[in-house]
Amino acid sequence: MYLAQYPRRQYTEGYTPIEKLERLTAAVGGANIYIKRDDLLGLTGGGNKTRKLEFLVADALRQGADTLITCGGIQSNHCRLTLAAAVKEGLKCRLIVSEITPGSYHIGAGGNVFLYHLLGAEDIKVIPWGSDIIAEMEQTAAKAIEEGCKPYIIPMGGSNALGALGYVACAEEIMQQAFFMGMPIDHIVVACGSAGTYSGLLFGLRGNNCHIPVSGISVLNSQEVLQNRIIDIFTEIADYLNSNVQIPSEAVTCFDEYLGDGYTIPTAAMIEAVKLVARTEGILLDPTYTGKAMAGLIDLIKKGYFKKDANVLFLHTGGSPGLYANMSLFL
Ligand SMILES: Cc1ncc(COP(=O)(O)O)c(C=O)c1O
């Protein structure tokens, strides 16, 4: 796909590495585990949102915006990275964060909350979980306009067609790297929240006639809700690119059994997976996304879902600042 025709800011120099996790592979005792280090992407602390923001922020600048508005949970990697992109571009940034547990947002909450303050968010509005967050962003934008600003709203997780182009590009990067490494990838595993990462990735693979299966590990929604969301985003991407690539619903594979009691609620398997990857590979995962996704990958290997000699690529989507808001889980 010829993505160079779409405006893009560049926040990372070159490709993120693909590394073989020899010690983790030995510890789990199954398929060969590789990792794509998107935790090393540019902007503050890296992570998957950096790729989406390259396209979203370019669009904001093209429209003459001077203020980015977005939303997320309290420990939102997406809010942190949107704010970091705003700082880098000399824009202002207003955040709306929703609290699952009342009172849990406070300056001492650590992790991403600390970074919102360090990076100098212009405004942070805290709302209860389940409020109409889209309406809140629209109200914030209306207020910014009244104040003479030019706001640009970035949707939750940066997961619209434009943001997902970041992962269409990532799919092409992975195919190139596999070619140069001379290593066929048999399977990709990724955490799924707002689903833009999964959707962009699968679209990029299929659009290049590459049929590597992608397993999405849900950290937010039921399998059914996630699957429908992915199909909606595919349609949006195809419309945006004016492409006739079609993704059959059988190509979408997601698992919701690693979610536990819900979004951000820790599971024992997540804690074990975060510790195991830290202690075998020195790589930091996070409690909300990549820890649960890795717990899923390990369980799927143990269940024999992947062949013993398969090459499985885990997409590390970042999030490690969240560890510092949840330290007691890992002590
Ligand atoms: C670290 C991390 N991994 C994975 C995801 C999920 O990505 P998506 O929302 O595109 O499904 C997020 C989203 O916030 C994230 O912060």
PDBQT file of the ligand as one rigid body, heavy atoms in Angstrom, charges set to zero:
ROOT
HETATM    1  C1  LIG A 401       0.240  -0.412  25.969  1.00  0.00    +0.000 C 
HETATM    2  C2  LIG A 401      -0.957  -0.618  25.122  1.00  0.00    +0.000 A 
HETATM    3  N1  LIG A 401      -1.079  -1.780  24.453  1.00  0.00    +0.000 NA
HETATM    4  C3  LIG A 401      -2.156  -2.046  23.684  1.00  0.00    +0.000 A 
HETATM    5  C4  LIG A 401      -3.173  -1.133  23.566  1.00  0.00    +0.000 A 
HETATM    6  C5  LIG A 401      -4.355  -1.498  22.733  1.00  0.00    +0.000 C 
HETATM    7  O1  LIG A 401      -4.305  -0.872  21.492  1.00  0.00    +0.000 OA
HETATM    8  P1  LIG A 401      -5.676  -0.609  20.724  1.00  0.00    +0.000 P 
HETATM    9  O2  LIG A 401      -6.429   0.390  21.560  1.00  0.00    +0.000 OA
HETATM   10  O3  LIG A 401      -5.259  -0.090  19.417  1.00  0.00    +0.000 OA
HETATM   11  O4  LIG A 401      -6.383  -1.907  20.656  1.00  0.00    +0.000 OA
HETATM   12  C6  LIG A 401      -3.088   0.095  24.234  1.00  0.00    +0.000 A 
HETATM   13  C7  LIG A 401      -4.184   1.068  24.128  1.00  0.00    +0.000 C 
HETATM   14  O5  LIG A 401      -4.325   1.979  24.886  1.00  0.00    +0.000 OA
HETATM   15  C8  LIG A 401      -1.951   0.365  25.032  1.00  0.00    +0.000 A 
HETATM   16  O6  LIG A 401      -1.818   1.509  25.710  1.00  0.00    +0.000 OA
ENDROOT
TORSDOF 0
